[in-house]
Amino acid sequence: MKVAICGAGITGLALANKLARDGAEVVVLERAPAPREQGYMIDFFGAGFDAAEAMGLLPRIRELAYRVDEASLLDEHGRRRAAIRYTTFARTLRDRLCGIMRPDLERALREQLPSTVDLRFGAPVTAVEDLGDRVRATAGDTSVEADILLGADGIHSAVRRLVFGDDGRFLRFLGFHTAAFVFADPEIHAAVGDRFCLTDTIGRQMGFYGLRDGKVAAFAVHRTDDPAQPGDARAALRAEYGSLGWLVPRALRRCPPAEAVYYDQVAQIEMPAWHRGRVALVGDSGYAVSLIAGQGASLGIAGAYALGEQLARSGSIGEAFAEYERLLRPVVIEKQQVARRSARWFLPANPTQLRIRRTALHLARVPVLDRYVAGVLAGKPTAVITNLHRASAGAPR
């Protein structure tokens, strides 16, 4: 089978790994001219963690992961107001958790691609044609014909727009914008240490984590009613967050030019179906849960593994697509619901919500209650990969 994948992010690279290892001929089309360096620290756990382990990718991911002692909330003077120990969260997940920068997770997946994978950067997909017994994807001056096309090109997916229509029908804006950038500042690096430090603020929040190379990763999120993105991300960040205290003004002065800043709206993708004909969507392109849910990367990798298993085991492409969706959709729906319920806790809109968040984090240090709070943050445990293996036991490949 020949497979064309649109997108060389986390989901697309996981798809390429899984399908190529199962014997498929894989071409990956990525619009960016090179691997992206922008991104933020993510908590990697859940079904994607299990899938990465099943594919033999976990050791390298762990090598690139960071040790995080705690997530700390600090006031405008840098005083610690509340915190949750990382070990508390990890214990709830049976230590199947690691903190890793998004570009590093992509790097781990890219490094382990089989040599047979044809990875093409600077190849934006601009047209998709259903040819009946195959599908054609046009990327720039070239085209690729394959048995199936998999859209793994994120929340602003070109494949979704070309095959399923205007993405405005499927996008649910959650009322936030987010940004991330990396900068050099020894003083901030020393102040942060091995903590993920967040401002304890209303309506807008910045966070920092020290990286191995002496640089600092910055994360920002703020409330807004306008989904439109600014023309200049750096100018927008300085205007939106300039009133915050502690280390924020110093970090904003070191914010790189707009082209080196990751900036996007916080949204979910909700679709009645993730496949049509010989095209299927995987990860954020078909079912983004948003950064509030904290499991976008995990569900992207889990989806890649589940779809790969179904393509290897099912009697037809249509059956494989349908079973992949049947397995994953209940999990996605639950994580999206958790994210929408958690929005107020994630970034308080008023002083009352701020106090509730502090109280919740204090409770997370109390035995028994700590597991409850961590469970609220993570949502229900997922067993997608385990269920997949049970359902497929003894099935012919």
Secondary structure, DSSP 4 states (H G I P E B T S, - for coil): -EEEEE--SHHHHHHHHHHHHTT-EEEEE-SSSS------EEEEETHHHHHHHHTT-HHHHHHH-B---EEEEE-TTS-EEEEEEHHHHHHHTTT-EEEEEHHHHHHHHHHT--TT-EEESS--EEEEEE-SSSEEEEETTEEEEESEEEE---TT-HHHHHHH--GGGTEEEEEEEEEEEEEE-HHHHHHHTTEEEEE--SSEEEEEEE-TTSEEEEEEEEE-S--PPPS-HHHHHHHHHTT--TTHHHHHHTPPPGGGSEEEEEEEE--S-SEETTEEE-THHHH---TTTT-HHHHHHHHHHHHHHHHHHSSSHHHHHHHHHHHHHHHHHHHHHHHHHHHHHHS-SSHHHHHHHHHHHHHTTSTTHHHHHHHHHH-S---HHHHHHHHHTT---
